[in-house]
Amino acid sequence: MSRHSNDLRQRVISFYHKKGNKLLTSITFSVSRPTIDSWIELDKKEKLFEIKEYTRGRISRVNLKKLKRIVDNHPDMYFREIAQYFPVKRTQIQNLIKDKLGYTLKKNEQSTKRLMKIKKEHS
């Protein structure tokens, strides 16, 4: 679905052709100048009414069902290990598990600095 209807597009282009003023057209219809510019170009190519489907935000590259199955079957896996199954970074996997799946307390690996400190204490 498009943000602007075909009817509005047609009225804007007709008004622009009558008045020949983009600023006046922009103010009259509350449509931005760049939008009017793009509609004029599309009208020249006769593609003004080929409306592209509009989606909000990004489409995730992670299949949440697959992610949930992996986390449920392997609760001891680190985020970086889970991220190997998907074309995204570890931090995105971490955010998806917390925000979309509602899981908390998924463990991170210990930092190298902390591991070195632990080794020193036990030596």
Phi and psi restraints in degrees (range 20) as a CNS / XPLOR table:
assign (resid 1 and name C) (resid 2 and name N)
       (resid 2 and name CA) (resid 2 and name C) 1.0 -93.3 20.0 2
assign (resid 2 and name N) (resid 2 and name CA)
       (resid 2 and name C) (resid 3 and name N) 1.0 158.3 20.0 2
assign (resid 2 and name C) (resid 3 and name N)
       (resid 3 and name CA) (resid 3 and name C) 1.0 -72.6 20.0 2
assign (resid 3 and name N) (resid 3 and name CA)
       (resid 3 and name C) (resid 4 and name N) 1.0 -31.9 20.0 2
assign (resid 3 and name C) (resid 4 and name N)
       (resid 4 and name CA) (resid 4 and name C) 1.0 -117.7 20.0 2
assign (resid 4 and name N) (resid 4 and name CA)
       (resid 4 and name C) (resid 5 and name N) 1.0 136.4 20.0 2
assign (resid 4 and name C) (resid 5 and name N)
       (resid 5 and name CA) (resid 5 and name C) 1.0 -74.2 20.0 2
assign (resid 5 and name N) (resid 5 and name CA)
       (resid 5 and name C) (resid 6 and name N) 1.0 162.2 20.0 2
assign (resid 5 and name C) (resid 6 and name N)
       (resid 6 and name CA) (resid 6 and name C) 1.0 -61.8 20.0 2
assign (resid 6 and name N) (resid 6 and name CA)
       (resid 6 and name C) (resid 7 and name N) 1.0 -36.8 20.0 2
assign (resid 6 and name C) (resid 7 and name N)
       (resid 7 and name CA) (resid 7 and name C) 1.0 -61.1 20.0 2
assign (resid 7 and name N) (resid 7 and name CA)
       (resid 7 and name C) (resid 8 and name N) 1.0 -46.3 20.0 2
assign (resid 7 and name C) (resid 8 and name N)
       (resid 8 and name CA) (resid 8 and name C) 1.0 -63.6 20.0 2
assign (resid 8 and name N) (resid 8 and name CA)
       (resid 8 and name C) (resid 9 and name N) 1.0 -42.4 20.0 2
assign (resid 8 and name C) (resid 9 and name N)
       (resid 9 and name CA) (resid 9 and name C) 1.0 -58.7 20.0 2
assign (resid 9 and name N) (resid 9 and name CA)
       (resid 9 and name C) (resid 10 and name N) 1.0 -45.4 20.0 2
assign (resid 9 and name C) (resid 10 and name N)
       (resid 10 and name CA) (resid 10 and name C) 1.0 -64.1 20.0 2
assign (resid 10 and name N) (resid 10 and name CA)
       (resid 10 and name C) (resid 11 and name N) 1.0 -42.8 20.0 2
assign (resid 10 and name C) (resid 11 and name N)
       (resid 11 and name CA) (resid 11 and name C) 1.0 -63.9 20.0 2
assign (resid 11 and name N) (resid 11 and name CA)
       (resid 11 and name C) (resid 12 and name N) 1.0 -40.4 20.0 2
assign (resid 11 and name C) (resid 12 and name N)
       (resid 12 and name CA) (resid 12 and name C) 1.0 -64.0 20.0 2
assign (resid 12 and name N) (resid 12 and name CA)
       (resid 12 and name C) (resid 13 and name N) 1.0 -47.3 20.0 2
assign (resid 12 and name C) (resid 13 and name N)
       (resid 13 and name CA) (resid 13 and name C) 1.0 -64.7 20.0 2
assign (resid 13 and name N) (resid 13 and name CA)
       (resid 13 and name C) (resid 14 and name N) 1.0 -41.6 20.0 2
assign (resid 13 and name C) (resid 14 and name N)
       (resid 14 and name CA) (resid 14 and name C) 1.0 -62.4 20.0 2
assign (resid 14 and name N) (resid 14 and name CA)
       (resid 14 and name C) (resid 15 and name N) 1.0 -45.1 20.0 2
assign (resid 14 and name C) (resid 15 and name N)
       (resid 15 and name CA) (resid 15 and name C) 1.0 -61.8 20.0 2
assign (resid 15 and name N) (resid 15 and name CA)
       (resid 15 and name C) (resid 16 and name N) 1.0 -42.9 20.0 2
assign (resid 15 and name C) (resid 16 and name N)
       (resid 16 and name CA) (resid 16 and name C) 1.0 -62.8 20.0 2
assign (resid 16 and name N) (resid 16 and name CA)
       (resid 16 and name C) (resid 17 and name N) 1.0 -43.0 20.0 2
assign (resid 16 and name C) (resid 17 and name N)
       (resid 17 and name CA) (resid 17 and name C) 1.0 -65.5 20.0 2
assign (resid 17 and name N) (resid 17 and name CA)
       (resid 17 and name C) (resid 18 and name N) 1.0 -33.1 20.0 2
assign (resid 17 and name C) (resid 18 and name N)
       (resid 18 and name CA) (resid 18 and name C) 1.0 -73.1 20.0 2
assign (resid 18 and name N) (resid 18 and name CA)
       (resid 18 and name C) (resid 19 and name N) 1.0 -47.0 20.0 2
assign (resid 18 and name C) (resid 19 and name N)
       (resid 19 and name CA) (resid 19 and name C) 1.0 -90.3 20.0 2
assign (resid 19 and name N) (resid 19 and name CA)
       (resid 19 and name C) (resid 20 and name N) 1.0 -31.9 20.0 2
assign (resid 19 and name C) (resid 20 and name N)
       (resid 20 and name CA) (resid 20 and name C) 1.0 70.3 20.0 2
assign (resid 20 and name N) (resid 20 and name CA)
       (resid 20 and name C) (resid 21 and name N) 1.0 23.0 20.0 2
assign (resid 20 and name C) (resid 21 and name N)
       (resid 21 and name CA) (resid 21 and name C) 1.0 -131.7 20.0 2
assign (resid 21 and name N) (resid 21 and name CA)
       (resid 21 and name C) (resid 22 and name N) 1.0 113.7 20.0 2
assign (resid 21 and name C) (resid 22 and name N)
       (resid 22 and name CA) (resid 22 and name C) 1.0 -69.6 20.0 2
assign (resid 22 and name N) (resid 22 and name CA)
       (resid 22 and name C) (resid 23 and name N) 1.0 -37.6 20.0 2
assign (resid 22 and name C) (resid 23 and name N)
       (resid 23 and name CA) (resid 23 and name C) 1.0 -64.0 20.0 2
assign (resid 23 and name N) (resid 23 and name CA)
       (resid 23 and name C) (resid 24 and name N) 1.0 -46.1 20.0 2
assign (resid 23 and name C) (resid 24 and name N)
       (resid 24 and name CA) (resid 24 and name C) 1.0 -62.8 20.0 2
assign (resid 24 and name N) (resid 24 and name CA)
       (resid 24 and name C) (resid 25 and name N) 1.0 -40.4 20.0 2
assign (resid 24 and name C) (resid 25 and name N)
       (resid 25 and name CA) (resid 25 and name C) 1.0 -64.0 20.0 2
assign (resid 25 and name N) (resid 25 and name CA)
       (resid 25 and name C) (resid 26 and name N) 1.0 -43.3 20.0 2
assign (resid 25 and name C) (resid 26 and name N)
       (resid 26 and name CA) (resid 26 and name C) 1.0 -60.9 20.0 2
assign (resid 26 and name N) (resid 26 and name CA)
       (resid 26 and name C) (resid 27 and name N) 1.0 -45.0 20.0 2
assign (resid 26 and name C) (resid 27 and name N)
       (resid 27 and name CA) (resid 27 and name C) 1.0 -68.7 20.0 2
assign (resid 27 and name N) (resid 27 and name CA)
       (resid 27 and name C) (resid 28 and name N) 1.0 -42.6 20.0 2
assign (resid 27 and name C) (resid 28 and name N)
       (resid 28 and name CA) (resid 28 and name C) 1.0 -61.9 20.0 2
assign (resid 28 and name N) (resid 28 and name CA)
       (resid 28 and name C) (resid 29 and name N) 1.0 -43.0 20.0 2
assign (resid 28 and name C) (resid 29 and name N)
       (resid 29 and name CA) (resid 29 and name C) 1.0 -103.8 20.0 2
assign (resid 29 and name N) (resid 29 and name CA)
       (resid 29 and name C) (resid 30 and name N) 1.0 1.7 20.0 2
assign (resid 29 and name C) (resid 30 and name N)
       (resid 30 and name CA) (resid 30 and name C) 1.0 55.3 20.0 2
assign (resid 30 and name N) (resid 30 and name CA)
       (resid 30 and name C) (resid 31 and name N) 1.0 45.7 20.0 2
assign (resid 30 and name C) (resid 31 and name N)
       (resid 31 and name CA) (resid 31 and name C) 1.0 -122.0 20.0 2
assign (resid 31 and name N) (resid 31 and name CA)
       (resid 31 and name C) (resid 32 and name N) 1.0 138.5 20.0 2
assign (resid 31 and name C) (resid 32 and name N)
       (resid 32 and name CA) (resid 32 and name C) 1.0 -67.7 20.0 2
assign (resid 32 and name N) (resid 32 and name CA)
       (resid 32 and name C) (resid 33 and name N) 1.0 155.5 20.0 2
assign (resid 32 and name C) (resid 33 and name N)
       (resid 33 and name CA) (resid 33 and name C) 1.0 -60.5 20.0 2
assign (resid 33 and name N) (resid 33 and name CA)
       (resid 33 and name C) (resid 34 and name N) 1.0 -45.7 20.0 2
assign (resid 33 and name C) (resid 34 and name N)
       (resid 34 and name CA) (resid 34 and name C) 1.0 -59.0 20.0 2
assign (resid 34 and name N) (resid 34 and name CA)
       (resid 34 and name C) (resid 35 and name N) 1.0 -35.2 20.0 2
assign (resid 34 and name C) (resid 35 and name N)
       (resid 35 and name CA) (resid 35 and name C) 1.0 -64.7 20.0 2
assign (resid 35 and name N) (resid 35 and name CA)
       (resid 35 and name C) (resid 36 and name N) 1.0 -44.3 20.0 2
assign (resid 35 and name C) (resid 36 and name N)
       (resid 36 and name CA) (resid 36 and name C) 1.0 -62.3 20.0 2
assign (resid 36 and name N) (resid 36 and name CA)
       (resid 36 and name C) (resid 37 and name N) 1.0 -42.7 20.0 2
assign (resid 36 and name C) (resid 37 and name N)
       (resid 37 and name CA) (resid 37 and name C) 1.0 -57.8 20.0 2
assign (resid 37 and name N) (resid 37 and name CA)
       (resid 37 and name C) (resid 38 and name N) 1.0 -45.4 20.0 2
assign (resid 37 and name C) (resid 38 and name N)
       (resid 38 and name CA) (resid 38 and name C) 1.0 -67.6 20.0 2
assign (resid 38 and name N) (resid 38 and name CA)
       (resid 38 and name C) (resid 39 and name N) 1.0 -36.1 20.0 2
assign (resid 38 and name C) (resid 39 and name N)
       (resid 39 and name CA) (resid 39 and name C) 1.0 -67.2 20.0 2
assign (resid 39 and name N) (resid 39 and name CA)
       (resid 39 and name C) (resid 40 and name N) 1.0 -36.6 20.0 2
assign (resid 39 and name C) (resid 40 and name N)
       (resid 40 and name CA) (resid 40 and name C) 1.0 -64.0 20.0 2
assign (resid 40 and name N) (resid 40 and name CA)
       (resid 40 and name C) (resid 41 and name N) 1.0 -43.7 20.0 2
assign (resid 40 and name C) (resid 41 and name N)
       (resid 41 and name CA) (resid 41 and name C) 1.0 -62.9 20.0 2
assign (resid 41 and name N) (resid 41 and name CA)
       (resid 41 and name C) (resid 42 and name N) 1.0 -43.1 20.0 2
assign (resid 41 and name C) (resid 42 and name N)
       (resid 42 and name CA) (resid 42 and name C) 1.0 -64.7 20.0 2
assign (resid 42 and name N) (resid 42 and name CA)
       (resid 42 and name C) (resid 43 and name N) 1.0 -36.6 20.0 2
assign (resid 42 and name C) (resid 43 and name N)
       (resid 43 and name CA) (resid 43 and name C) 1.0 -66.0 20.0 2
assign (resid 43 and name N) (resid 43 and name CA)
       (resid 43 and name C) (resid 44 and name N) 1.0 -37.8 20.0 2
assign (resid 43 and name C) (resid 44 and name N)
       (resid 44 and name CA) (resid 44 and name C) 1.0 -62.8 20.0 2
assign (resid 44 and name N) (resid 44 and name CA)
       (resid 44 and name C) (resid 45 and name N) 1.0 -35.8 20.0 2
assign (resid 44 and name C) (resid 45 and name N)
       (resid 45 and name CA) (resid 45 and name C) 1.0 -88.3 20.0 2
assign (resid 45 and name N) (resid 45 and name CA)
       (resid 45 and name C) (resid 46 and name N) 1.0 0.7 20.0 2
assign (resid 45 and name C) (resid 46 and name N)
       (resid 46 and name CA) (resid 46 and name C) 1.0 58.6 20.0 2
assign (resid 46 and name N) (resid 46 and name CA)
       (resid 46 and name C) (resid 47 and name N) 1.0 40.5 20.0 2
assign (resid 46 and name C) (resid 47 and name N)
       (resid 47 and name CA) (resid 47 and name C) 1.0 -124.0 20.0 2
assign (resid 47 and name N) (resid 47 and name CA)
       (resid 47 and name C) (resid 48 and name N) 1.0 21.1 20.0 2
assign (resid 47 and name C) (resid 48 and name N)
       (resid 48 and name CA) (resid 48 and name C) 1.0 -62.6 20.0 2
assign (resid 48 and name N) (resid 48 and name CA)
       (resid 48 and name C) (resid 49 and name N) 1.0 -33.5 20.0 2
assign (resid 48 and name C) (resid 49 and name N)
       (resid 49 and name CA) (resid 49 and name C) 1.0 -100.5 20.0 2
assign (resid 49 and name N) (resid 49 and name CA)
       (resid 49 and name C) (resid 50 and name N) 1.0 9.6 20.0 2
assign (resid 49 and name C) (resid 50 and name N)
       (resid 50 and name CA) (resid 50 and name C) 1.0 -84.0 20.0 2
assign (resid 50 and name N) (resid 50 and name CA)
       (resid 50 and name C) (resid 51 and name N) 1.0 85.5 20.0 2
assign (resid 50 and name C) (resid 51 and name N)
       (resid 51 and name CA) (resid 51 and name C) 1.0 -79.0 20.0 2
assign (resid 51 and name N) (resid 51 and name CA)
       (resid 51 and name C) (resid 52 and name N) 1.0 127.1 20.0 2
assign (resid 51 and name C) (resid 52 and name N)
       (resid 52 and name CA) (resid 52 and name C) 1.0 -83.1 20.0 2
assign (resid 52 and name N) (resid 52 and name CA)
       (resid 52 and name C) (resid 53 and name N) 1.0 148.4 20.0 2
assign (resid 52 and name C) (resid 53 and name N)
       (resid 53 and name CA) (resid 53 and name C) 1.0 -69.2 20.0 2
assign (resid 53 and name N) (resid 53 and name CA)
       (resid 53 and name C) (resid 54 and name N) 1.0 135.4 20.0 2
assign (resid 53 and name C) (resid 54 and name N)
       (resid 54 and name CA) (resid 54 and name C) 1.0 -103.7 20.0 2
assign (resid 54 and name N) (resid 54 and name CA)
       (resid 54 and name C) (resid 55 and name N) 1.0 129.5 20.0 2
assign (resid 54 and name C) (resid 55 and name N)
       (resid 55 and name CA) (resid 55 and name C) 1.0 -125.0 20.0 2
assign (resid 55 and name N) (resid 55 and name CA)
       (resid 55 and name C) (resid 56 and name N) 1.0 146.3 20.0 2
assign (resid 55 and name C) (resid 56 and name N)
       (resid 56 and name CA) (resid 56 and name C) 1.0 -87.9 20.0 2
assign (resid 56 and name N) (resid 56 and name CA)
       (resid 56 and name C) (resid 57 and name N) 1.0 133.3 20.0 2
assign (resid 56 and name C) (resid 57 and name N)
       (resid 57 and name CA) (resid 57 and name C) 1.0 70.5 20.0 2
assign (resid 57 and name N) (resid 57 and name CA)
       (resid 57 and name C) (resid 58 and name N) 1.0 -168.2 20.0 2
assign (resid 57 and name C) (resid 58 and name N)
       (resid 58 and name CA) (resid 58 and name C) 1.0 -94.3 20.0 2
assign (resid 58 and name N) (resid 58 and name CA)
       (resid 58 and name C) (resid 59 and name N) 1.0 156.0 20.0 2
assign (resid 58 and name C) (resid 59 and name N)
       (resid 59 and name CA) (resid 59 and name C) 1.0 -93.2 20.0 2
assign (resid 59 and name N) (resid 59 and name CA)
       (resid 59 and name C) (resid 60 and name N) 1.0 127.0 20.0 2
assign (resid 59 and name C) (resid 60 and name N)
       (resid 60 and name CA) (resid 60 and name C) 1.0 -68.5 20.0 2
assign (resid 60 and name N) (resid 60 and name CA)
       (resid 60 and name C) (resid 61 and name N) 1.0 141.3 20.0 2
assign (resid 60 and name C) (resid 61 and name N)
       (resid 61 and name CA) (resid 61 and name C) 1.0 -90.9 20.0 2
assign (resid 61 and name N) (resid 61 and name CA)
       (resid 61 and name C) (resid 62 and name N) 1.0 4.3 20.0 2
assign (resid 61 and name C) (resid 62 and name N)
       (resid 62 and name CA) (resid 62 and name C) 1.0 -110.7 20.0 2
assign (resid 62 and name N) (resid 62 and name CA)
       (resid 62 and name C) (resid 63 and name N) 1.0 125.6 20.0 2
assign (resid 62 and name C) (resid 63 and name N)
       (resid 63 and name CA) (resid 63 and name C) 1.0 -78.8 20.0 2
assign (resid 63 and name N) (resid 63 and name CA)
       (resid 63 and name C) (resid 64 and name N) 1.0 111.5 20.0 2
assign (resid 63 and name C) (resid 64 and name N)
       (resid 64 and name CA) (resid 64 and name C) 1.0 -64.9 20.0 2
assign (resid 64 and name N) (resid 64 and name CA)
       (resid 64 and name C) (resid 65 and name N) 1.0 -32.0 20.0 2
assign (resid 64 and name C) (resid 65 and name N)
       (resid 65 and name CA) (resid 65 and name C) 1.0 -65.5 20.0 2
assign (resid 65 and name N) (resid 65 and name CA)
       (resid 65 and name C) (resid 66 and name N) 1.0 -42.0 20.0 2
assign (resid 65 and name C) (resid 66 and name N)
       (resid 66 and name CA) (resid 66 and name C) 1.0 -66.6 20.0 2
assign (resid 66 and name N) (resid 66 and name CA)
       (resid 66 and name C) (resid 67 and name N) 1.0 -41.4 20.0 2
assign (resid 66 and name C) (resid 67 and name N)
       (resid 67 and name CA) (resid 67 and name C) 1.0 -61.2 20.0 2
assign (resid 67 and name N) (resid 67 and name CA)
       (resid 67 and name C) (resid 68 and name N) 1.0 -45.3 20.0 2
assign (resid 67 and name C) (resid 68 and name N)
       (resid 68 and name CA) (resid 68 and name C) 1.0 -61.9 20.0 2
assign (resid 68 and name N) (resid 68 and name CA)
       (resid 68 and name C) (resid 69 and name N) 1.0 -42.6 20.0 2
assign (resid 68 and name C) (resid 69 and name N)
       (resid 69 and name CA) (resid 69 and name C) 1.0 -62.4 20.0 2
assign (resid 69 and name N) (resid 69 and name CA)
       (resid 69 and name C) (resid 70 and name N) 1.0 -43.1 20.0 2
assign (resid 69 and name C) (resid 70 and name N)
       (resid 70 and name CA) (resid 70 and name C) 1.0 -64.2 20.0 2
assign (resid 70 and name N) (resid 70 and name CA)
       (resid 70 and name C) (resid 71 and name N) 1.0 -45.4 20.0 2
assign (resid 70 and name C) (resid 71 and name N)
       (resid 71 and name CA) (resid 71 and name C) 1.0 -65.8 20.0 2
assign (resid 71 and name N) (resid 71 and name CA)
       (resid 71 and name C) (resid 72 and name N) 1.0 -40.5 20.0 2
assign (resid 71 and name C) (resid 72 and name N)
       (resid 72 and name CA) (resid 72 and name C) 1.0 -67.1 20.0 2
assign (resid 72 and name N) (resid 72 and name CA)
       (resid 72 and name C) (resid 73 and name N) 1.0 -39.3 20.0 2
assign (resid 72 and name C) (resid 73 and name N)
       (resid 73 and name CA) (resid 73 and name C) 1.0 -79.0 20.0 2
assign (resid 73 and name N) (resid 73 and name CA)
       (resid 73 and name C) (resid 74 and name N) 1.0 -25.9 20.0 2
assign (resid 73 and name C) (resid 74 and name N)
       (resid 74 and name CA) (resid 74 and name C) 1.0 -132.6 20.0 2
assign (resid 74 and name N) (resid 74 and name CA)
       (resid 74 and name C) (resid 75 and name N) 1.0 71.6 20.0 2
assign (resid 74 and name C) (resid 75 and name N)
       (resid 75 and name CA) (resid 75 and name C) 1.0 -67.7 20.0 2
assign (resid 75 and name N) (resid 75 and name CA)
       (resid 75 and name C) (resid 76 and name N) 1.0 -13.9 20.0 2
assign (resid 75 and name C) (resid 76 and name N)
       (resid 76 and name CA) (resid 76 and name C) 1.0 -95.3 20.0 2
assign (resid 76 and name N) (resid 76 and name CA)
       (resid 76 and name C) (resid 77 and name N) 1.0 2.5 20.0 2
assign (resid 76 and name C) (resid 77 and name N)
       (resid 77 and name CA) (resid 77 and name C) 1.0 -73.4 20.0 2
assign (resid 77 and name N) (resid 77 and name CA)
       (resid 77 and name C) (resid 78 and name N) 1.0 144.0 20.0 2
assign (resid 77 and name C) (resid 78 and name N)
       (resid 78 and name CA) (resid 78 and name C) 1.0 -78.6 20.0 2
assign (resid 78 and name N) (resid 78 and name CA)
       (resid 78 and name C) (resid 79 and name N) 1.0 161.0 20.0 2
assign (resid 78 and name C) (resid 79 and name N)
       (resid 79 and name CA) (resid 79 and name C) 1.0 -58.8 20.0 2
assign (resid 79 and name N) (resid 79 and name CA)
       (resid 79 and name C) (resid 80 and name N) 1.0 -40.9 20.0 2
assign (resid 79 and name C) (resid 80 and name N)
       (resid 80 and name CA) (resid 80 and name C) 1.0 -65.1 20.0 2
assign (resid 80 and name N) (resid 80 and name CA)
       (resid 80 and name C) (resid 81 and name N) 1.0 -32.2 20.0 2
assign (resid 80 and name C) (resid 81 and name N)
       (resid 81 and name CA) (resid 81 and name C) 1.0 -71.2 20.0 2
assign (resid 81 and name N) (resid 81 and name CA)
       (resid 81 and name C) (resid 82 and name N) 1.0 -38.7 20.0 2
assign (resid 81 and name C) (resid 82 and name N)
       (resid 82 and name CA) (resid 82 and name C) 1.0 -67.9 20.0 2
assign (resid 82 and name N) (resid 82 and name CA)
       (resid 82 and name C) (resid 83 and name N) 1.0 -38.5 20.0 2
assign (resid 82 and name C) (resid 83 and name N)
       (resid 83 and name CA) (resid 83 and name C) 1.0 -62.7 20.0 2
assign (resid 83 and name N) (resid 83 and name CA)
       (resid 83 and name C) (resid 84 and name N) 1.0 -21.7 20.0 2
assign (resid 83 and name C) (resid 84 and name N)
       (resid 84 and name CA) (resid 84 and name C) 1.0 -66.3 20.0 2
assign (resid 84 and name N) (resid 84 and name CA)
       (resid 84 and name C) (resid 85 and name N) 1.0 -19.9 20.0 2
assign (resid 84 and name C) (resid 85 and name N)
       (resid 85 and name CA) (resid 85 and name C) 1.0 -83.4 20.0 2
assign (resid 85 and name N) (resid 85 and name CA)
       (resid 85 and name C) (resid 86 and name N) 1.0 -10.9 20.0 2
assign (resid 85 and name C) (resid 86 and name N)
       (resid 86 and name CA) (resid 86 and name C) 1.0 -131.6 20.0 2
assign (resid 86 and name N) (resid 86 and name CA)
       (resid 86 and name C) (resid 87 and name N) 1.0 156.6 20.0 2
assign (resid 86 and name C) (resid 87 and name N)
       (resid 87 and name CA) (resid 87 and name C) 1.0 -86.0 20.0 2
assign (resid 87 and name N) (resid 87 and name CA)
       (resid 87 and name C) (resid 88 and name N) 1.0 47.7 20.0 2
assign (resid 87 and name C) (resid 88 and name N)
       (resid 88 and name CA) (resid 88 and name C) 1.0 -136.8 20.0 2
assign (resid 88 and name N) (resid 88 and name CA)
       (resid 88 and name C) (resid 89 and name N) 1.0 172.3 20.0 2
assign (resid 88 and name C) (resid 89 and name N)
       (resid 89 and name CA) (resid 89 and name C) 1.0 -85.1 20.0 2
assign (resid 89 and name N) (resid 89 and name CA)
       (resid 89 and name C) (resid 90 and name N) 1.0 164.3 20.0 2
assign (resid 89 and name C) (resid 90 and name N)
       (resid 90 and name CA) (resid 90 and name C) 1.0 -58.3 20.0 2
assign (resid 90 and name N) (resid 90 and name CA)
       (resid 90 and name C) (resid 91 and name N) 1.0 -40.4 20.0 2
assign (resid 90 and name C) (resid 91 and name N)
       (resid 91 and name CA) (resid 91 and name C) 1.0 -64.9 20.0 2
assign (resid 91 and name N) (resid 91 and name CA)
       (resid 91 and name C) (resid 92 and name N) 1.0 -34.3 20.0 2
assign (resid 91 and name C) (resid 92 and name N)
       (resid 92 and name CA) (resid 92 and name C) 1.0 -67.9 20.0 2
assign (resid 92 and name N) (resid 92 and name CA)
       (resid 92 and name C) (resid 93 and name N) 1.0 -39.8 20.0 2
assign (resid 92 and name C) (resid 93 and name N)
       (resid 93 and name CA) (resid 93 and name C) 1.0 -60.9 20.0 2
assign (resid 93 and name N) (resid 93 and name CA)
       (resid 93 and name C) (resid 94 and name N) 1.0 -43.8 20.0 2
assign (resid 93 and name C) (resid 94 and name N)
       (resid 94 and name CA) (resid 94 and name C) 1.0 -59.5 20.0 2
assign (resid 94 and name N) (resid 94 and name CA)
       (resid 94 and name C) (resid 95 and name N) 1.0 -45.6 20.0 2
assign (resid 94 and name C) (resid 95 and name N)
       (resid 95 and name CA) (resid 95 and name C) 1.0 -66.6 20.0 2
assign (resid 95 and name N) (resid 95 and name CA)
       (resid 95 and name C) (resid 96 and name N) 1.0 -40.1 20.0 2
assign (resid 95 and name C) (resid 96 and name N)
       (resid 96 and name CA) (resid 96 and name C) 1.0 -64.4 20.0 2
assign (resid 96 and name N) (resid 96 and name CA)
       (resid 96 and name C) (resid 97 and name N) 1.0 -42.3 20.0 2
assign (resid 96 and name C) (resid 97 and name N)
       (resid 97 and name CA) (resid 97 and name C) 1.0 -62.3 20.0 2
assign (resid 97 and name N) (resid 97 and name CA)
       (resid 97 and name C) (resid 98 and name N) 1.0 -41.1 20.0 2
assign (resid 97 and name C) (resid 98 and name N)
       (resid 98 and name CA) (resid 98 and name C) 1.0 -74.9 20.0 2
assign (resid 98 and name N) (resid 98 and name CA)
       (resid 98 and name C) (resid 99 and name N) 1.0 -50.8 20.0 2
assign (resid 98 and name C) (resid 99 and name N)
       (resid 99 and name CA) (resid 99 and name C) 1.0 -81.7 20.0 2
assign (resid 99 and name N) (resid 99 and name CA)
       (resid 99 and name C) (resid 100 and name N) 1.0 -44.5 20.0 2
assign (resid 99 and name C) (resid 100 and name N)
       (resid 100 and name CA) (resid 100 and name C) 1.0 -87.8 20.0 2
assign (resid 100 and name N) (resid 100 and name CA)
       (resid 100 and name C) (resid 101 and name N) 1.0 -41.0 20.0 2
assign (resid 100 and name C) (resid 101 and name N)
       (resid 101 and name CA) (resid 101 and name C) 1.0 -89.9 20.0 2
assign (resid 101 and name N) (resid 101 and name CA)
       (resid 101 and name C) (resid 102 and name N) 1.0 -19.4 20.0 2
assign (resid 101 and name C) (resid 102 and name N)
       (resid 102 and name CA) (resid 102 and name C) 1.0 77.7 20.0 2
assign (resid 102 and name N) (resid 102 and name CA)
       (resid 102 and name C) (resid 103 and name N) 1.0 15.1 20.0 2
assign (resid 102 and name C) (resid 103 and name N)
       (resid 103 and name CA) (resid 103 and name C) 1.0 -86.2 20.0 2
assign (resid 103 and name N) (resid 103 and name CA)
       (resid 103 and name C) (resid 104 and name N) 1.0 143.3 20.0 2
assign (resid 103 and name C) (resid 104 and name N)
       (resid 104 and name CA) (resid 104 and name C) 1.0 -128.9 20.0 2
assign (resid 104 and name N) (resid 104 and name CA)
       (resid 104 and name C) (resid 105 and name N) 1.0 170.5 20.0 2
assign (resid 104 and name C) (resid 105 and name N)
       (resid 105 and name CA) (resid 105 and name C) 1.0 62.9 20.0 2
assign (resid 105 and name N) (resid 105 and name CA)
       (resid 105 and name C) (resid 106 and name N) 1.0 26.7 20.0 2
assign (resid 105 and name C) (resid 106 and name N)
       (resid 106 and name CA) (resid 106 and name C) 1.0 -71.6 20.0 2
assign (resid 106 and name N) (resid 106 and name CA)
       (resid 106 and name C) (resid 107 and name N) 1.0 128.2 20.0 2
assign (resid 106 and name C) (resid 107 and name N)
       (resid 107 and name CA) (resid 107 and name C) 1.0 -78.2 20.0 2
assign (resid 107 and name N) (resid 107 and name CA)
       (resid 107 and name C) (resid 108 and name N) 1.0 146.3 20.0 2
assign (resid 107 and name C) (resid 108 and name N)
       (resid 108 and name CA) (resid 108 and name C) 1.0 -98.5 20.0 2
assign (resid 108 and name N) (resid 108 and name CA)
       (resid 108 and name C) (resid 109 and name N) 1.0 161.5 20.0 2
assign (resid 108 and name C) (resid 109 and name N)
       (resid 109 and name CA) (resid 109 and name C) 1.0 -72.4 20.0 2
assign (resid 109 and name N) (resid 109 and name CA)
       (resid 109 and name C) (resid 110 and name N) 1.0 150.4 20.0 2
assign (resid 109 and name C) (resid 110 and name N)
       (resid 110 and name CA) (resid 110 and name C) 1.0 -72.3 20.0 2
assign (resid 110 and name N) (resid 110 and name CA)
       (resid 110 and name C) (resid 111 and name N) 1.0 147.9 20.0 2
assign (resid 110 and name C) (resid 111 and name N)
       (resid 111 and name CA) (resid 111 and name C) 1.0 -69.9 20.0 2
assign (resid 111 and name N) (resid 111 and name CA)
       (resid 111 and name C) (resid 112 and name N) 1.0 155.2 20.0 2
assign (resid 111 and name C) (resid 112 and name N)
       (resid 112 and name CA) (resid 112 and name C) 1.0 -61.1 20.0 2
assign (resid 112 and name N) (resid 112 and name CA)
       (resid 112 and name C) (resid 113 and name N) 1.0 -39.3 20.0 2
assign (resid 112 and name C) (resid 113 and name N)
       (resid 113 and name CA) (resid 113 and name C) 1.0 -59.4 20.0 2
assign (resid 113 and name N) (resid 113 and name CA)
       (resid 113 and name C) (resid 114 and name N) 1.0 -44.1 20.0 2
assign (resid 113 and name C) (resid 114 and name N)
       (resid 114 and name CA) (resid 114 and name C) 1.0 -68.3 20.0 2
assign (resid 114 and name N) (resid 114 and name CA)
       (resid 114 and name C) (resid 115 and name N) 1.0 -39.5 20.0 2
assign (resid 114 and name C) (resid 115 and name N)
       (resid 115 and name CA) (resid 115 and name C) 1.0 -63.2 20.0 2
assign (resid 115 and name N) (resid 115 and name CA)
       (resid 115 and name C) (resid 116 and name N) 1.0 -39.6 20.0 2
assign (resid 115 and name C) (resid 116 and name N)
       (resid 116 and name CA) (resid 116 and name C) 1.0 -64.7 20.0 2
assign (resid 116 and name N) (resid 116 and name CA)
       (resid 116 and name C) (resid 117 and name N) 1.0 -38.8 20.0 2
assign (resid 116 and name C) (resid 117 and name N)
       (resid 117 and name CA) (resid 117 and name C) 1.0 -63.9 20.0 2
assign (resid 117 and name N) (resid 117 and name CA)
       (resid 117 and name C) (resid 118 and name N) 1.0 -42.5 20.0 2
assign (resid 117 and name C) (resid 118 and name N)
       (resid 118 and name CA) (resid 118 and name C) 1.0 -64.1 20.0 2
assign (resid 118 and name N) (resid 118 and name CA)
       (resid 118 and name C) (resid 119 and name N) 1.0 -42.1 20.0 2
assign (resid 118 and name C) (resid 119 and name N)
       (resid 119 and name CA) (resid 119 and name C) 1.0 -62.6 20.0 2
assign (resid 119 and name N) (resid 119 and name CA)
       (resid 119 and name C) (resid 120 and name N) 1.0 -40.4 20.0 2
assign (resid 119 and name C) (resid 120 and name N)
       (resid 120 and name CA) (resid 120 and name C) 1.0 -62.7 20.0 2
assign (resid 120 and name N) (resid 120 and name CA)
       (resid 120 and name C) (resid 121 and name N) 1.0 -42.6 20.0 2
assign (resid 120 and name C) (resid 121 and name N)
       (resid 121 and name CA) (resid 121 and name C) 1.0 -64.6 20.0 2
assign (resid 121 and name N) (resid 121 and name CA)
       (resid 121 and name C) (resid 122 and name N) 1.0 -34.8 20.0 2
assign (resid 121 and name C) (resid 122 and name N)
       (resid 122 and name CA) (resid 122 and name C) 1.0 -87.9 20.0 2
assign (resid 122 and name N) (resid 122 and name CA)
       (resid 122 and name C) (resid 123 and name N) 1.0 -4.5 20.0 2
